[in-house]
Amino acid sequence: MTDESGSREREILMVMRKVLARVIRDTTPPSRAMKHPLTEGTIEDIRQCLTLISVRERELADAAGAAQERPYYTDDPQAQASRVVPITKIPRRKPETE
């Protein structure tokens, strides 16, 4: 697969995912007490489509050698590659005497 066709496929998958998410958002009733306008079969089909899109996006990313892109909390210490240390916390060295 060429870079151009892979890029085009990623773009198509992204648009499909966004459209399905918008359909879900627009058809979800404001209250759980209300009946959902979509049938259970349609809801399950949408779930399966989103799963297939996710799997294919991951396959394309792996084939391209892209790193795993996962969301993380900014205060999560495990997600941070580096750690900020305030300069006031750095101990001063005593000058070496000869």
Secondary structure, DSSP 8 states (H G I E B T S, - for coil): --HHHHHHHHHHHHHHHHHHHHHHHHHS-SSTTS--SS-HHHHHHHHHHHHHHHHHHHHHHHHHT--------TT-TTT-SS----GGGS--------
